[in-house]
């Protein structure tokens, strides 16, 4: 006894066309004979799945099945015999599901094929990412042949319809109980052949040439951003549309600034006396100005100062990030005799209030070890 078609596909009786197709796609991928070579059970299951789908996707057949069940198609009533009658619809979904697996590549009518997308790596400075720029690049790529206008045929002649596939670009081969469509080996899926190829391009319809292109890099662009230039890729074969050119941007490391989104970070060394007594220093920013930073008395190593609005512009927005200055207190080196004497004198007259962190730390450590030894 045949299984219910709805149960075979695993759908409810009220399933719409989209649900039917999705269920068939999933099961067909699982039980397709090419994926299960030599498995008779999978071949039989695939046959059942196809029969169920061919019936339920057709509104008239589905109505008959819903009313009379399998009896609606017995004795040739519905033309169903468990094979591939009405195979046109199946061929469409077969191509949709298995086209990539079979190596198929769809082409437009007339053998025209879209050109490949191209990649160009560009490195810019942080300053250029800050201000934005218009860059000129030279890209070696395929362009449409001017001799044959992209047809690939010698001027005065035209491509002819492929005799093997009749212009469809596909040939059908029978394997067991079903048929498989493959790319035509004669025309490579183009549907046309060229008897007299163009002398300039050799029948390809395109030639290699270096082109100069202008690329607009907006202010605030980030490392790793991709810019797409439509139709600036490789020319299509036989007059087909061109592909796209993708510019992949990388921002070179900067000598002074590190970037985190729209914010910039910079480490500035200051002297021990400036940190202790207070003072000022100037730092250059990416907008070309000098900004004065005030150091308060008793500034500790690692303290950050925020300069609002001195960071990177946000891409295609009016907002601007901030610049964070981190000070690194520098310990004096190569001391003279007099400098050493002064520092030693300072050390002698210092109190715990002058170095609260270090004194507090060692005091707590002493208490820890005393309690540990009890």
N, C-alpha and C positions, 0 to 999 in steps of 0.2 A: 504494500500500500504506500502510495506516495505521501511524503510529508507535506504538511501545510506550507504554502509558499511564504506566508508571513513569518512562520516559525523558521523556515529555512534562512531567511534574511535577518531574522531577529528583530523584526519591527512590529509595531502595533497595527491593527487592521486599518486604522485611520491615518497612517503615516502619509505625509505628503511626498512630492517628487524629490525634494531635497534630502529628506531622511532616507528614502529608498536608495538614492544614488550613493549617499555616504555609507550606508550599510553594505551595498554591493562592492564599493571600492575597497572597504576594509577586508571583506571576506575574499575578494578576488586576489588581493595582494597576498593573503595568507595561503590560499590553496592553489594558486596558479601552477600548472604543470612545470613551467620553466624553473620555478623555485623549488619544486619537489620532483626532480627527475626520477623516473622509475617507480613512483608511488602511485599505484592504481587507485587506492582509496582517495587520494587527493584529487586525482583526475576525475573520478566519479562525483566527488563533492563539488568540484568546480563546475561540472556539467549541470548539477542540480541548482547551484546558485545562479548560473546564467539563465536557466529556464525560468526560474522564479522571477528574476529581474525583468526578463523580456516580456513576461506576462503582466506583471504589476505596473510597469512603467507606461504601458499602453492603456489609455482610459477605457476603450471599448473592451479589450481583453480582460481588464481588471473588473469591469462591471459584470461581464459574463462569469468570471471566476467567483466573484463574491456571491452571485446568485446560484450557480450550479456546481461550484467546486471544480474538481478535475474532470468531471463528466462533460463540462462545456467544450473540452478539446479532444475528446475521444472520437475515433472514427473519422479523423481529419476535419472535425467541425471547425476548429479554429486554426488549422494549419500548423499546430504545434506538434512536433514529434521528438522533442527533447534535444534537437540539434541547434543550428544557428539560423533558422529562418528569420527573416527580417534582420539580417546581420549588419545592415547599414548602421543602425543605432548602436549596436555593440561595437562596431569598428571605431566609432567616435569616442566612446568611453574607454575602449581598449587603448587607443592612442593617447588619451588623456592620462591614463594610469601608468601604462608601460612604455610610453614613448621614450623617456629618458633611459630606462633600463635597457632598451633595445638599441640605444645609440642613435635614435632618431633626432633630427634637428629640423624644425619647421622653417620653411622659407616662404617668402611672399611669392605671388604669382609672377611669372616671367623670370624666375631664377634669381631675383634680387634678394640679397642677403645683407642684413644689418652689419655694419662694421664693428670691430672689437672696441671695447673701452680701453683707454690708455691711462697710465699712471705716471705722474711727474713729481719727483721729490724736490722740495724747495726748502732751504734753510734761511731763516731771517734772524736778525738781531733783536734783542729785547727793545731797543730803541725804535726799531721799525714796527714791532708789534704795538708799541705805545702810540705812535703817531699815525700808523697806517701808511701804505705806499701803493704806487702803481708800478708793477714790475714787468719787464719785457723778458720773455723766455723764448728759446728756440727749441722746437720739438720736431724730431725726425718722425714722420708718419706717412701713411699711405693716403694719397689724394686721388680723386677721380681722374682718369686718363682723359686728357684733352683731345686726343686723336680720335677716339671712338665714343666720346661722351659717356664713358662708363659701361657701354654694352659689351665690351670685350671682343666684338667682331670687327673685322677689317672694314674701314669706311666704304660705304656703298653696298655692304652686305648686312644681313641680320641673323641672329641666332635662330635655329630651327627647333621645332618640337622634338623632344627625345622619342625615338622610335620604340624603346623598350618599355617606358612607363606611360607613354601617351601624353606627357606633359604634367603628370601629377606629382612626379618626384618620388613616388613610392611604388614598390612592387609587392605583390602578395604571394606568399608561399604557404602551401597547405602542409600542416603537421598534425597528422592524426585526425581528430574530429573537429579541429578548429583551424583558422587561418591566421597567419601573422604577417603584418605589413612591415616592410623594411625600406630603408633608404635605397633608391635606385643606384646600382653600382656604376651605371653608364654616365649619368649626368650628375651624380653626387647629390641628388635631391633637388637640383635646380629646375628640372622639368624641361630644360633646353640644352642643346649642344651647339658648339661653334665649329663650323667646317673651315672657315677662313679666319683665324685669330688675328687680332690687331697686332701689327708689328712693333708698336711701342710698348704695350703692356703684356704682350704674350697671351692675350685672351682673358686676363684677370680683371680688366676694367678699371685698374688702379695702378698707380706708380708711386714709388717712395720719393719723398721730397721733404726738405727741412722747412718748417714754417716759423714765422715770428708771431707770437701772440702777446697780447696785453692782459695782465692779470691784476685785478683790483683787490688789494689786501686791506680790509677795514681795520680801523683802530680798535685795539682790545682783543685781537685774534689770539687764540690760545694754542699752545703746543699740541700737535696731533689733529688739528682741525683739517677737514677735507673741503676743498672748493671744487664745485662741479662746473665745467664749461660745456654746455650742451652742444652736441653736433661738432665738437672739435676733436673727436677721436679719429680712429681709422676709417677711411672711406669704405662704404659698403661695396660688396662685390656685385658686378653687373648693374651698376647704377642704384644699388640699394642705399638706404639712409645711413648716414655716418654714425659712429658710436660717440661716446662722450669722453672728455678728458677730465681726469680727477687730479687736482693739485693737493698733495699731502704736505702740510706745513710742519716744520719743526723749528723751535726757537732755541738759538744757541745759549749755552750757559753764560751768565753775566759775571764780570769780575767783582762787582760789589753787591748786586741785588739778587735776592732769591724771590721767586714768585709763588704765591699760593692763591689761585683764583684771581681776584682783582686786587689783592693786597701784596705789598712788597715788604721785604725784610732786609735789613742791613746791619752788620755788626761793626761798631766803631770803637777803636781803642782810645782810652783816655788815660792820662797820667794819674798816679796815686794822689798827688797833691790836688789835682782838679777834682777828683772824686771826694777828697776829704774837705776841701775848702769851698768847693763850688766853683762854677765858671760857665763858660759857653764854648761851643764849637759850631762850625758851619758844615752842612752836608749838601752836596749837589743832588738834585732830583731829576727825574727823567723829562720833566717839562722844561728843562734848561735853566732853572733858577737855583739860587742858593738859599737855603733855609737855616736860620740860626736856632740852635737847640740849647736851652738853658739847663745846666746841671746843678741840681740843688746840693747843698752842703750835706756831706755824709752819704752820698750815693754809693750803693753797693754794686759789686760786680754782677752783671746779668740783668740789671734794671732796664726795662723797655720804656721808650718814649714814643708816643703816637702822634704822627703828623697827619691830621685829617685831610682827605682829598688829595694826597700826594702819591697815591698808588696808581694802578692801571685803570684806564677807562673800561667800562663794561660794554661788551660787544653790542652795538646797535641800541644802546640805552644811554640816557644822559647821566647815569650814576658813575661815580669814580671811587675806587678803593682807597685804602689808607697806606701810609708808609710807617713801618715800625722800626725804630732805631734801638738796637740793644748795645749797651756799653760794656766793654771789656776793660776792667781796670788793670793797667800794666804795672808790674812790679819793677822798680828801678834795678838796672844792671850796671856793671862796670863802674862801681862807686869809687870816688876818690877818698883819700884819707879823711878829709874834712867832712865829706858827706856821710861817711860811716860814723864819725864821731857825733854828728848832729842826730842821726837816727838812733844811735845808742843812748844819747841823752834824752831823746823823745821817749824811748822805751822806758827809761828809768822813771820819768815823771808822769807816765801814763797811768790811768786808773781803769777800773773795770768798766766805767761808763764810756770810755773811748772805744772799747771793743766788746760790746755786750754779747754778741753772738758767740765768739770764741770762748770768752770767759764763762758764759752760761753753759756751753756745751761741755767743757772740761769739768765744770762743777758738777753737772749731772752725772757724767761718767765716773767721777770719783765716788759720788754717793752710791752708784750702782755697784761698783766693785767692793765697797765697804760693806754694803748689805749682803752681797754675794758671799763674802768671806765669813759672815757670822754663822 
